[in-house]
Amino acid sequence: MEDNMILVPTVALRGLVVFPGMMLHFDAARERSIAAVKEAMDRGDELFLVTQKDSAIEEPTFKDVYKMGVLVRVRQIIGLPETNHIRVIVEGDCRATLKRGVEDDTCLYALVERKPEKGYAKNRQEYVDALIRKAREIFDEYSRFTPKMSPDVMLRVIADENPGAIADYIASVISIPFAEKQKILDEQHPITRLEKMCEVLSSEIQMMELEDKIAAKVERAVDDNQREYYLREQIRALSEELDGEGSADEIDIYRQKINSIEHISSKSREKLLRECSRLQKMGNGSPAEATVSRNYLDTVLGLPWDVETRDKLDLVHARRVLDADHYGLDEVKDRIIELLAVRQLKPDVKGQIICLAGPPGVGKTSIAQSLAKAMGRNYARVSLGGIHDEAEIRGHRRTYIGSMPGRVINAISDAGSRNPLILFDEIDKMAADIKGDPASAMLEVLDPEQNKAFVDHFVEIPFDLSNVLFITTANDKNNIPKALLDRMEVIDLYSYTAEEKFQIAKKHLVPKSMARHGIEKDALKVRDSAIKEIIASYTREAGVRELERKIDKISRNAAYNIVTKKATSNYVGAKELEAILGAPKFKDKVKLKNEVGVVNGLAWTEVGGEMLKVEASLMQGKGNLELTGSLGDVMKESAHIALSFIRTNAKKYKIDESFYETLDIHIHVPEGATPKDGPSAGVTMTTALLSALTKRPVRGDVAMTGEVSLTGKVLPIGGLREKTMAAYKAGIKTVLIPKDNVPDLKDVIDVVKENIEFIPVSTLEEVFKVALL
């Protein structure tokens, strides 16, 4: 054994493996490597060549090289011009195992043990022959994929009958990673070595077949005009062969985003991951489907599944924000403060859905924005006016071209958090048709027991809406379906009084208008008298939108004066209004006088209360009843009830009992272009008809409202607050109301109660005693 142990100069090779019987050359550049080669050449001794494990190491030690190497004879050394490097030609002798290394100042020495070629049992010769034949077949197949291989190589493999030598020779001529070649070198038994070589060749053949398949696909996809995209197509074909068309990086990004979502069920996560796999497997023949799939994943992953804002529940701060943005609306503000107080005690409270009902322009939408600002929540608005398709709420299914999520999911996405404040504006304006009923879809959205797993038709997986604070607005809550209304807490917003409008204009509208039009604070002064005159003579509305438009017109006039240098300072009082806004459109007070057949009625409309004069006139005829003024069915029925009551009690009121046979009756409600309906004009029509038949004048300073029955009872009505406000604006001194509506007087504004006498009545007889002279 000791005869096989020798101490020889050593060279560590980078990326190169030498085999016994192999003649090769390599370049030596490191000083210690050059010194070792020259040492072996000078002594006529052998040189030990061993491969580095890591080619990047510049000064390797014996820990950085493999144990198995080859002893070689140096045949020639050639100096390379213009460098200190040398080219060395060597011939492999036999395998050797590194036992111990000796690091000299000049070069490396290694104590190595020779490993002569092992033999094998004669009874295995038949297996060896079959193995050699198989190796030759595999190498022949390999050579077909490498046309540059020399025919001499194949002849050498055919001529050799030594299994170990065949394995070494094949390993030395094929292109495989040096780590794989080292495994062949490490194997000392010739039969096992050739078996391993066959395995390596078979693996290489499979890899080259796959490469050829990919190259063929790329060539088919690329024509003469697309040569510049060759590299991109090659990458695409590789991705397709691995498992699909989609970019590997893109699919990995999708999967990472899906796995990072916390607030999602495992079932939903699996569905999204299946969609990723489906996208990855799509071929290049279905780009449209791939686009739909990407759009779906982008939409779903764009939702704020885990983004949540922290509520600000400081009651003092919230009240300050609400008061800064809005004047009045104390009931709404109090309810909002109560909501925040409850959330302080129970942060996870659910089911607080508020509906703000009232005429246009009273601040329903803006109060919701202020609430979002006060709570520190993100805000999104969804306009429901005119929606008649259920898919607008729930989204469209992905089977349709151009499908998209519904407005609820879009609002969540736009808000950017899973707990925003969402305002459903004009919820009373939804309509049902053949495409479905959107109000029914809203039942799930606004139901705290159902919306924790709201499923949009496009998204197809549940999204938790229970953390969303929903606010809805409506002009007429009677138009909201009962089942939907039952899910909301309704807060009524009423018409502004003249004083409230004045304060709103002075504190909010005038400063905002000046800022919008670029007018400095000292350049325009709108006097209090001008604001009050605009309210009294230029607007008739429940809110302040028209008032804001009039103020904007004043600001535009001031801006024109400043730019044209007609005036640097603009002072607008009541006298200057006519030159800017034109002649007043409304008289301060309606002329009230006693007339026969004319009665002041009070009506509720979407824009607030309104006073309407109901007129009745008689003419010779055959007993026809004519009704005009765009009256609805319920209002027409009230007229028929009034006529029936008068006929029933004609003798009592000293009326000719046959009047209905000889007279035609015409009842008209002015402003005929405005549709009118409702039962509350019953007492008004009956009083007007009785006045016309008895020729008794009706008091001009009296207004009335109430439904009437065939027996003469006065029944309760709604909208008393708005109706009484209209009476106050018109200068009415006495208002007749149904007795059952007396509890509603607590909602009537104090200034109205101070200026109007309210007389509760329960029968028409009581009405006639007060109203008829």
C-alpha positions in Angstrom: 0.0 0.0 0.0 2.8 2.4 0.9 4.3 1.8 -2.7 1.2 3.5 -4.0 1.6 6.6 -1.8 3.7 9.4 -3.4 4.2 13.1 -2.8 3.8 15.1 -6.0 3.3 18.7 -7.1 -0.4 19.6 -7.3 -2.5 21.9 -9.5 -6.2 22.8 -8.7 -8.2 23.1 -11.9 -11.2 25.4 -12.3 -14.2 23.9 -14.2 -12.2 21.1 -15.7 -12.0 17.4 -14.9 -9.2 15.2 -16.2 -9.6 11.4 -16.8 -7.0 8.6 -17.1 -5.8 8.0 -20.7 -6.9 11.5 -21.7 -4.6 13.9 -23.6 -5.5 17.6 -23.0 -4.1 21.0 -22.6 -5.0 23.8 -20.1 -3.7 27.3 -19.3 -2.0 28.0 -16.0 -2.1 31.6 -14.7 -1.7 31.3 -11.0 1.9 31.5 -9.7 1.6 28.4 -7.6 0.1 26.4 -10.4 2.9 27.5 -12.8 5.5 26.6 -10.2 3.9 23.1 -9.7 3.9 22.4 -13.4 7.5 23.4 -13.9 8.5 21.4 -10.8 7.0 18.2 -12.2 8.6 18.9 -15.7 12.1 19.5 -14.2 12.0 16.4 -12.0 10.4 14.3 -14.8 7.9 13.4 -12.2 4.1 13.1 -12.3 1.7 15.9 -11.6 -1.5 15.6 -9.6 -4.5 17.4 -11.1 -7.6 17.8 -9.0 -10.8 19.9 -9.6 -11.9 22.9 -7.4 -15.4 22.6 -5.8 -15.9 26.3 -6.4 -14.4 27.9 -9.5 -14.6 31.4 -8.1 -11.9 30.8 -5.4 -8.7 32.4 -6.6 -6.3 30.8 -4.1 -7.7 27.4 -3.2 -6.5 25.2 -0.3 -6.9 21.5 0.0 -10.3 22.0 1.6 -11.5 23.6 -1.6 -10.8 20.6 -3.9 -12.3 17.2 -4.4 -10.6 14.1 -3.0 -10.4 12.2 -6.3 -8.0 13.4 -9.0 -5.7 12.1 -11.7 -1.9 11.7 -11.9 -0.7 13.0 -15.3 2.6 13.2 -17.2 3.6 16.7 -18.4 4.3 16.4 -22.2 4.9 20.0 -23.1 4.9 23.6 -21.7 4.3 26.5 -24.1 4.7 30.1 -22.9 1.9 32.4 -24.0 3.0 35.7 -25.6 2.5 39.1 -23.8 1.6 37.3 -20.5 3.3 35.3 -17.8 0.8 32.5 -18.4 1.7 29.0 -19.8 -0.2 26.4 -21.8 0.4 22.9 -20.5 -0.2 19.6 -22.4 -0.6 16.6 -20.2 -1.6 12.9 -20.5 -3.7 11.2 -17.8 -2.1 8.2 -16.2 -4.4 6.9 -13.4 -6.8 7.9 -10.6 -5.3 9.0 -7.3 -6.9 9.9 -3.9 -5.8 12.9 -2.0 -4.6 11.8 1.5 -2.9 14.9 2.8 -1.8 18.3 1.4 1.4 20.1 2.0 1.4 23.9 1.2 4.9 25.1 0.2 5.8 28.8 -0.3 6.2 28.1 -4.1 3.6 25.5 -4.9 1.2 22.9 -3.6 2.3 19.3 -2.8 -0.1 16.4 -2.1 0.4 13.0 -0.6 -1.8 10.9 -2.9 -2.6 7.2 -3.2 -2.7 5.6 -6.7 -5.9 3.9 -7.6 -5.2 1.4 -10.4 -8.2 0.3 -12.6 -10.2 -2.5 -10.9 -11.2 -5.7 -12.6 -14.5 -7.6 -12.5 -15.6 -11.2 -12.2 -15.5 -13.4 -15.4 -19.0 -14.6 -14.8 -20.2 -11.0 -15.4 -18.7 -10.8 -18.9 -22.1 -11.3 -20.6 -23.6 -8.5 -18.6 -20.6 -6.3 -19.4 -21.0 -6.9 -23.1 -24.7 -6.0 -23.0 -23.9 -2.9 -21.0 -21.2 -1.8 -23.4 -23.6 -2.3 -26.3 -26.3 -0.3 -24.6 -23.8 2.5 -23.8 -22.8 2.6 -27.5 -26.4 2.8 -28.5 -27.1 5.6 -26.1 -23.9 7.5 -27.1 -24.9 7.1 -30.8 -28.3 8.6 -30.0 -26.6 11.4 -28.1 -24.2 12.1 -31.0 -27.2 12.8 -33.3 -28.1 15.8 -31.1 -24.5 17.0 -31.3 -23.6 17.2 -35.1 -20.3 18.9 -34.3 -18.9 15.7 -32.7 -16.1 14.1 -34.7 -16.6 10.6 -36.2 -13.3 9.5 -34.6 -14.9 9.8 -31.2 -17.6 7.3 -32.1 -14.9 5.0 -33.6 -12.9 5.1 -30.4 -16.0 4.1 -28.4 -16.8 1.2 -30.8 -13.2 0.0 -30.7 -12.8 0.0 -26.9 -13.9 -3.1 -25.0 -13.0 -1.9 -21.5 -16.2 -0.6 -19.7 -14.2 1.7 -17.4 -12.2 3.2 -20.2 -15.4 3.7 -22.3 -17.0 5.6 -19.4 -13.9 7.8 -18.9 -13.6 8.6 -22.6 -17.3 9.4 -23.0 -17.2 11.6 -19.9 -14.2 13.5 -21.2 -15.8 14.4 -24.6 -19.4 15.3 -23.7 -20.6 18.7 -22.5 -22.0 18.2 -19.0 -21.4 20.2 -15.8 -18.0 19.5 -14.2 -19.8 18.3 -11.0 -21.4 15.5 -13.0 -18.0 14.6 -14.6 -16.5 14.5 -11.1 -19.1 11.8 -10.0 -17.9 9.6 -12.9 -14.3 10.2 -11.9 -15.1 9.3 -8.3 -16.5 5.9 -9.2 -13.7 3.3 -9.2 -15.5 0.2 -10.3 -15.7 0.1 -14.1 -19.1 -1.5 -14.4 -20.8 0.8 -12.0 -19.0 3.8 -13.7 -20.4 2.8 -17.1 -23.9 2.4 -15.6 -23.7 5.9 -14.2 -22.4 7.2 -17.5 -25.5 5.6 -19.2 -27.8 7.4 -16.8 -26.1 10.7 -17.4 -26.3 10.3 -21.2 -30.0 9.3 -21.0 -30.8 12.4 -18.9 -28.8 14.6 -21.4 -30.7 13.1 -24.3 -34.1 13.9 -22.7 -32.9 17.5 -22.0 -31.8 18.0 -25.6 -35.0 16.6 -27.0 -36.9 19.1 -24.9 -34.6 21.9 -26.1 -35.3 20.9 -29.7 -39.0 20.8 -29.0 -38.9 24.3 -27.6 -36.8 25.5 -30.5 -39.2 24.0 -33.0 -42.2 25.8 -31.3 -40.3 29.1 -31.3 -39.5 28.7 -35.0 -43.1 28.0 -35.9 -44.3 31.1 -34.0 -41.8 33.5 -35.5 -42.0 34.7 -39.1 -39.7 37.0 -41.1 -41.3 40.2 -39.7 -40.9 39.0 -36.1 -37.3 38.1 -35.9 -36.6 40.8 -33.4 -39.0 39.0 -30.9 -37.1 35.7 -31.1 -35.7 35.8 -27.6 -39.1 36.7 -26.1 -40.8 33.9 -28.0 -38.2 31.5 -26.8 -38.9 32.4 -23.2 -42.6 32.1 -23.8 -42.2 28.7 -25.3 -40.1 27.6 -22.3 -42.8 28.8 -19.9 -45.4 27.0 -21.9 -43.5 23.8 -21.8 -43.0 24.1 -18.1 -46.7 24.6 -17.5 -48.5 27.3 -19.4 -48.5 30.6 -21.2 -48.5 33.0 -18.3 -45.3 34.5 -17.2 -43.8 32.6 -14.3 -43.0 35.9 -12.5 -46.5 37.1 -13.0 -48.1 33.9 -11.7 -45.7 33.9 -8.7 -46.7 37.5 -7.9 -50.4 36.5 -8.0 -49.8 33.5 -5.7 -47.8 35.6 -3.3 -50.5 38.2 -3.1 -53.2 35.5 -2.6 -51.3 33.7 0.2 -50.6 37.0 2.0 -54.3 37.9 2.4 -55.4 37.3 6.0 -59.1 38.1 6.0 -60.2 35.5 3.5 -61.5 32.0 3.9 -59.4 28.9 2.9 -62.1 28.0 0.3 -61.8 31.4 -1.3 -58.1 31.2 -1.3 -58.2 27.8 -3.0 -60.5 29.3 -5.7 -58.1 32.1 -6.4 -55.1 29.8 -6.6 -57.0 27.6 -9.0 -57.6 30.6 -11.2 -53.9 31.3 -11.1 -53.2 27.7 -12.3 -55.8 28.1 -15.0 -54.2 31.3 -16.2 -50.8 29.6 -16.3 -52.1 26.6 -18.3 -53.8 28.7 -21.0 -52.3 28.3 -24.4 -51.4 31.0 -26.9 -54.6 30.3 -28.8 -56.8 31.9 -26.1 -55.5 35.4 -25.4 -59.0 36.7 -24.7 -59.6 34.2 -21.9 -56.2 35.0 -20.4 -57.1 38.7 -20.4 -60.4 38.0 -18.6 -58.6 35.9 -16.1 -56.0 38.5 -15.4 -58.6 41.2 -15.1 -60.5 39.1 -12.6 -57.4 38.4 -10.5 -56.3 42.1 -10.7 -59.8 43.2 -9.5 -60.0 40.7 -6.7 -56.5 41.3 -5.4 -57.0 45.0 -5.7 -59.7 44.9 -3.0 -58.6 46.1 0.4 -58.9 42.7 2.1 -56.6 43.6 5.0 -56.5 47.4 4.9 -58.4 48.9 7.8 -58.5 52.5 9.2 -58.7 53.2 12.9 -61.8 55.1 14.0 -61.5 58.5 15.8 -64.1 58.4 18.5 -63.4 61.8 20.2 -66.9 63.2 20.7 -65.7 66.8 21.2 -63.6 66.7 18.0 -66.5 65.1 16.0 -69.0 67.7 17.2 -66.5 70.5 16.3 -66.1 69.0 12.7 -69.9 68.7 12.2 -70.6 72.2 13.5 -67.9 73.7 11.3 -69.3 72.1 8.2 -73.1 72.5 8.9 -75.4 75.0 10.6 -78.4 73.5 12.4 -79.3 69.8 11.8 -79.0 69.3 15.6 -81.0 66.0 15.5 -78.7 64.5 12.9 -75.6 65.6 14.8 -76.9 64.3 18.1 -77.6 60.9 16.5 -74.1 60.8 15.0 -72.5 61.7 18.4 -74.6 58.9 20.0 -73.3 56.5 17.3 -69.7 57.4 18.2 -70.4 57.1 21.9 -71.7 53.5 21.4 -68.6 52.6 19.4 -66.4 53.8 22.3 -68.1 51.3 24.6 -68.5 48.5 22.0 -66.1 49.0 19.1 -67.3 45.9 17.2 -71.0 47.0 17.1 -72.8 46.0 13.9 -76.0 47.0 12.2 -76.0 50.8 12.5 -77.4 51.9 9.1 -78.8 55.4 9.0 -81.2 56.8 6.4 -81.2 60.6 6.1 -84.6 61.6 4.6 -85.5 65.1 3.5 -85.9 67.5 0.7 -83.1 68.4 -1.7 -80.4 70.8 -0.6 -80.7 70.4 3.1 -77.2 68.8 3.5 -77.8 65.0 3.5 -74.9 64.2 1.3 -72.4 66.6 2.9 -73.3 65.5 6.5 -72.1 62.0 5.5 -68.8 63.4 4.2 -68.4 65.3 7.5 -69.1 62.1 9.5 -66.4 60.3 7.5 -63.9 63.1 8.2 -64.8 63.2 11.9 -64.4 59.4 12.3 -61.2 59.3 10.2 -62.8 56.8 7.8 -62.3 56.6 4.0 -65.4 57.8 2.1 -67.1 56.5 -1.0 -70.4 57.6 -2.6 -72.7 55.4 -4.7 -75.5 57.2 -6.6 -78.5 54.9 -6.9 -80.8 57.4 -8.7 -82.3 55.7 -11.8 -80.7 52.3 -11.3 -83.1 49.6 -12.5 -80.7 46.6 -13.0 -79.8 44.3 -10.2 -76.4 43.7 -11.7 -75.5 47.3 -10.9 -75.5 46.3 -7.3 -74.3 42.7 -7.4 -72.1 42.9 -10.5 -72.1 41.0 -13.8 -71.1 37.4 -14.1 -67.8 36.8 -15.8 -69.4 34.8 -18.7 -70.6 38.2 -20.2 -68.3 40.3 -22.3 -67.4 43.5 -20.5 -68.5 42.2 -17.2 -67.4 44.2 -14.1 -68.1 44.2 -10.3 -71.1 45.9 -8.9 -71.2 49.4 -7.4 -70.8 48.1 -3.9 -67.5 46.3 -4.6 -66.3 49.2 -6.7 -67.0 51.6 -3.8 -65.0 49.4 -1.5 -62.1 49.4 -4.0 -62.2 53.2 -4.5 -62.3 53.8 -0.7 -59.2 51.7 -0.2 -60.1 50.2 3.1 -62.4 47.4 4.3 -64.2 49.6 6.8 -65.1 52.8 4.9 -68.1 55.0 5.2 -70.3 54.4 2.1 -73.1 56.7 1.2 -75.9 55.3 -0.9 -77.4 58.5 -2.4 -81.0 58.7 -3.6 -82.0 55.2 -2.4 -85.6 56.1 -3.1 -85.0 56.6 -6.8 -84.3 52.9 -7.6 -86.7 51.2 -10.0 -87.4 47.6 -10.9 -87.8 46.3 -14.5 -87.3 43.1 -16.5 -83.6 43.0 -15.5 -84.4 42.6 -11.8 -85.1 44.6 -8.7 -82.0 46.5 -7.3 -83.9 47.2 -4.1 -84.0 43.4 -3.4 -80.2 43.2 -4.0 -79.8 46.0 -1.5 -81.5 43.9 1.2 -78.4 41.7 1.5 -76.0 44.7 1.5 -77.8 46.5 4.3 -78.6 43.5 6.4 -76.0 43.0 9.2 -76.7 39.3 9.4 -76.1 38.8 5.7 -73.5 41.3 4.5 -70.6 39.7 6.4 -70.4 37.3 3.5 -71.6 39.5 0.5 -70.9 37.8 -2.8 -70.6 39.9 -5.9 -71.4 38.0 -9.1 -68.0 39.1 -10.7 -65.8 38.5 -7.6 -67.5 35.2 -6.8 -66.0 35.0 -3.3 -67.5 36.5 -0.1 -66.4 39.9 1.1 -67.1 41.1 4.6 -69.2 44.3 4.6 -70.1 44.1 8.3 -67.3 46.7 9.1 -68.6 49.2 6.6 -70.7 52.1 8.0 -73.6 52.6 5.6 -75.4 56.0 5.3 -78.3 56.3 2.9 -80.2 59.4 1.7 -83.7 59.8 0.3 -86.1 62.6 -0.6 -89.3 60.6 0.0 -89.0 57.6 2.4 -92.4 56.4 1.3 -90.9 55.4 -2.0 -88.4 53.0 -0.3 -89.7 49.4 -0.2 -90.9 48.4 3.3 -88.4 45.5 3.7 -85.5 47.8 2.8 -86.8 50.7 5.0 -87.1 48.2 7.9 -83.3 47.7 7.9 -82.5 51.4 8.4 -82.9 54.0 11.1 -84.6 57.0 9.5 -83.6 60.5 10.5 -85.8 63.2 9.0 -84.2 66.4 7.8 -86.7 69.2 7.4 -86.8 72.5 5.4 -84.6 75.3 6.6 -86.2 78.3 8.2 -85.4 81.8 6.8 -83.1 82.4 9.9 -81.3 79.0 9.3 -80.8 79.9 5.6 -79.4 83.3 6.6 -76.9 81.8 9.0 -75.9 79.1 6.5 -75.4 81.7 3.7 -73.4 84.1 6.0 -71.2 81.5 7.6 -70.7 79.0 4.8 -72.1 79.9 1.3 -70.6 83.4 0.9 -67.1 82.5 2.1 -67.0 79.3 0.0 -68.3 81.2 -3.1 -65.7 83.9 -2.8 -62.9 81.3 -2.5 -64.2 79.4 -5.5 -64.2 82.5 -7.6 -60.8 83.7 -6.4 -62.1 86.8 -4.6 -60.2 88.1 -1.6 -62.0 88.7 1.6 -61.9 92.5 1.4 -62.9 92.6 -2.3 -66.6 91.7 -1.7 -69.0 92.5 1.1 -72.4 90.9 1.0 -74.6 92.7 3.5 -77.1 90.9 5.8 -79.9 92.8 4.2 -78.9 91.4 0.7 -78.9 87.8 2.0 -82.3 88.2 3.6 -83.7 89.8 0.4 -82.4 86.9 -1.7 -84.0 84.4 0.7 -87.3 86.2 0.7 -87.7 87.4 -2.9 -85.4 85.3 -5.1 -85.7 81.7 -3.8 -88.5 79.3 -2.8 -86.9 76.1 -1.7 -86.5 73.7 1.2 -82.7 73.7 1.0 -80.1 76.2 0.0 -79.0 75.2 -3.5 -80.8 78.0 -5.4 -79.6 80.4 -2.7 -76.0 79.2 -3.4 -76.4 79.8 -7.1 -77.6 83.3 -6.5 -74.6 84.0 -4.3 -72.3 82.6 -7.0 -73.9 85.0 -9.5 -73.0 87.9 -7.1 -69.4 86.5 -6.9 -69.1 86.3 -10.7 -70.3 89.9 -11.0 -67.7 91.0 -8.4 -65.0 89.1 -10.3 -66.0 90.8 -13.5 -65.8 94.2 -11.8 -62.4 93.5 -10.3 -60.9 92.2 -13.6 -62.3 95.1 -15.7 -61.3 97.6 -12.9 -64.8 98.9 -12.6 -64.5 98.5 -8.8 -61.8 97.1 -6.5 -64.3 96.7 -3.6 -67.9 95.5 -4.1 -70.6 96.2 -1.5 -73.8 94.4 -2.2 -76.9 95.4 -0.3 -80.6 94.8 -0.8 -80.8 97.8 -3.3 -78.1 96.4 -5.5 -79.6 93.0 -6.0 -82.0 93.9 -8.8 -79.1 95.1 -11.0 -77.3 91.8 -10.4 -80.0 89.2 -10.1 -82.8 90.9 -12.0 -86.3 91.6 -10.7 -87.5 89.7 -7.7 -89.3 86.4 -8.6 -91.4 86.0 -5.4 -93.4 88.4 -3.4 -92.7 88.5 0.3 -96.2 87.6 1.3 -99.1 86.1 -0.7 -102.2 88.3 -0.9 -104.7 86.8 1.5 -108.3 87.7 0.9 -111.7 86.2 1.6 -113.1 84.5 -1.5 -116.0 82.2 -2.4 -114.9 78.7 -3.5 -111.2 79.4 -2.9 -109.4 77.6 0.0 -105.8 77.6 1.2 -104.5 74.0 1.2 -101.2 72.7 2.5 -99.3 70.1 0.6 -96.1 68.1 1.1 -93.6 67.8 -1.8 -90.1 66.4 -2.2 -88.8 69.9 -2.0 -90.6 70.8 1.2 -94.0 72.1 2.1 -96.1 74.2 -0.2 -99.4 76.2 0.0 -101.9 75.5 -2.8 -105.1 77.3 -3.4 -108.0 74.9 -4.2 -110.6 76.5 -6.4 -114.2 75.3 -7.0 -116.7 76.8 -9.4 -120.3 76.0 -10.5 -122.0 76.2 -13.9 -125.2 75.1 -15.5 -125.0 71.5 -16.7 -125.9 67.9 -16.0 -124.1 67.1 -12.8 -120.6 66.5 -14.2 -117.5 66.7 -11.9 -114.4 68.1 -13.7 -111.0 67.8 -12.0 -108.0 69.6 -13.3 -104.4 70.5 -12.1 -102.5 67.2 -12.8 -104.2 65.4 -9.9 -103.3 61.8 -9.0 -105.8 59.0 -8.4 -105.9 59.5 -4.6 -106.6 63.2 -4.9 -109.4 62.6 -7.4 -110.9 60.1 -5.0 -110.8 62.8 -2.3 -112.9 65.1 -4.6 -115.5 62.4 -5.1 -115.7 61.8 -1.4 -116.2 65.6 -0.9 -119.0 65.6 -3.4 -120.6 62.6 -1.8 -120.5 64.2 1.6 -122.1 67.4 0.4 -124.9 65.5 -1.4 -125.5 63.5 1.7 -125.7 66.6 3.9 -127.3 69.0 1.4 -130.4 69.6 3.4 -128.4 70.3 6.5 -126.4 73.1 4.8 -129.6 74.4 3.0 -128.4 73.4 -0.4 -130.8 72.3 -3.2 -130.8 68.6 -3.0 -131.0 68.3 -6.8 -128.0 70.5 -7.5 -126.0 67.6 -8.8 -128.5 67.2 -11.6 -128.5 70.8 -12.9 -125.0 72.0 -12.1 -121.5 71.0 -13.4 -118.8 71.3 -10.7 -115.2 72.1 -11.6 -112.4 71.8 -9.0 -109.0 73.1 -10.0 -105.6 73.1 -8.2 -103.3 75.8 -9.7 -99.8 75.1 -11.1 -101.3 72.5 -13.4 -97.9 71.4 -14.7 -96.9 70.1 -11.3 -98.2 66.6 -10.5 -100.1 66.4 -7.2 -101.5 63.5 -5.2 -102.3 62.4 -1.7 -105.4 62.3 0.6 -104.5 65.4 2.7 -106.5 67.8 0.4 -109.8 66.2 1.4 -110.9 68.9 3.9 -109.7 71.6 1.5 -111.8 70.3 -1.4 -114.9 69.8 0.7 -114.6 73.3 2.1 -114.2 74.8 -1.3 -117.2 72.9 -2.7 -119.4 73.9 0.2 -118.3 77.6 -0.1 -119.2 77.6 -3.8 -122.6 76.0 -3.3 -123.6 78.2 -0.3 -121.9 81.4 -1.6 -120.2 81.8 1.8 -116.7 83.3 1.5 -113.7 81.4 3.0 -111.3 83.2 5.4 -108.1 84.1 3.5 -105.9 83.9 6.6 -106.8 80.3 7.2 -105.1 77.2 5.8 -106.0 73.6 6.3 -104.9 70.0 5.8 -106.4 66.6 6.5 -107.9 63.5 5.0 -111.7 63.3 5.0 -114.1 60.3 5.3 -117.6 59.9 3.8 -119.0 60.5 7.3 -117.2 63.8 7.7 -114.4 62.7 10.0 -111.0 64.4 9.6 -108.2 61.9 9.5 -104.5 62.4 10.3 -101.9 63.2 7.6 -98.1 63.3 7.3 -95.5 66.1 6.7 -97.0 68.5 9.2 -93.7 70.2 9.9 -93.2 71.1 6.2 -96.8 72.1 5.7 -96.8 74.5 8.6 -93.5 76.0 7.4 -95.2 76.7 4.1 -98.1 78.4 5.9 -95.8 80.5 7.9 -93.9 81.7 4.8 -97.2 82.6 3.1 -98.4 84.7 6.1 -101.2 82.4 7.3 -102.4 83.2 10.8 -104.6 80.1 11.5 -104.0 76.4 10.4 -106.6 73.7 10.9 -105.0 70.3 11.5 -106.4 66.8 12.3 -106.8 66.3 16.0 -104.7 63.1 15.8 -101.8 65.1 14.5 -101.5 67.2 17.7 -98.5 65.1 19.0 -96.7 66.1 15.8 -96.7 69.7 16.8 -93.6 69.1 18.9 -91.6 68.8 15.7 -92.9 72.1 14.4 -90.3 74.9 14.5 -90.7 77.4 17.4 -90.9 80.5 15.2 -93.9 78.9 13.4 -95.7 78.0 16.6 -95.2 81.6 17.8 -96.8 83.1 14.7 -99.5 80.6 13.8 -102.6 79.5 15.8 -103.2 75.7 15.4 -106.8 74.5 15.7 -107.2 70.7 16.0 -110.3 69.4 14.4 -111.9 66.0 14.2 -115.0 66.6 12.0 -115.8 68.7 8.9 -118.4 70.6 11.0 -115.5 72.1 13.1 -113.6 73.0 9.9 -116.6 74.9 8.5 -117.2 76.8 11.7 -113.7 78.3 11.6 -113.1 78.6 7.8 -116.5 79.8 6.4 -117.7 83.3 7.1 
